[in-house]
Amino acid sequence: MSLDPLLAAPSPIPWHAFAAFAALAIGATQLMLPKGTPRHRIAGYVWAALMLVIAVSSFWIHQIRLIGPFGPIHFLSILVLVTVPLAVP
């Protein structure tokens, strides 16, 4: 398995994918940490920031089009942009 196709993809796709991989790893780690500890909170803030990066970067990825340049996943991105800031105290 090689990362060459991902690294050769147009600009927003690699950092969108790497942010998603990082969010997946940090989210899993955060769920294993004791709740309320400084490490748990920092992991949560990093996870939330990565989710915002993923949502924003999705607006420059137009492989699946439904309404103009946007597809169904962009509605999820709007939901993430609205709900993540509400979830972070």
JONORKA-V213348 format. One record per residue. RES is the residue in one letter. D_CENTER is the distance of its C-alpha to the mean C-alpha in Angstrom with 2 decimals. Layout:
BEGIN
RES,D_CENTER
RES,D_CENTER
END
This chain:
BEGIN
M,22.77
S,21.73
L,18.71
D,20.96
P,19.76
L,16.12
L,17.49
A,19.89
A,17.46
P,17.34
S,15.59
P,12.09
I,11.55
P,11.91
W,9.63
H,6.81
A,7.96
F,8.72
A,5.57
A,4.57
F,8.20
A,8.34
A,6.21
L,8.52
A,11.42
I,11.18
G,10.80
A,13.80
T,15.60
Q,15.28
L,16.80
M,19.64
L,20.45
P,23.16
K,22.01
G,22.83
T,23.31
P,22.12
R,19.98
H,18.33
R,17.73
I,16.41
A,13.95
G,12.88
Y,12.61
V,10.63
W,8.14
A,8.19
A,8.02
L,4.96
M,3.39
L,5.93
V,5.54
I,3.08
A,5.69
V,8.37
S,8.34
S,8.73
F,12.00
W,13.48
I,13.16
H,16.27
Q,17.34
I,17.85
R,19.86
L,21.35
I,22.14
G,22.80
P,19.91
F,17.38
G,16.71
P,15.94
I,12.17
H,12.36
F,14.00
L,11.13
S,9.03
I,12.13
L,12.27
V,8.94
L,10.32
V,13.55
T,13.03
V,10.73
P,13.47
L,16.06
A,14.96
V,15.17
P,18.90
END
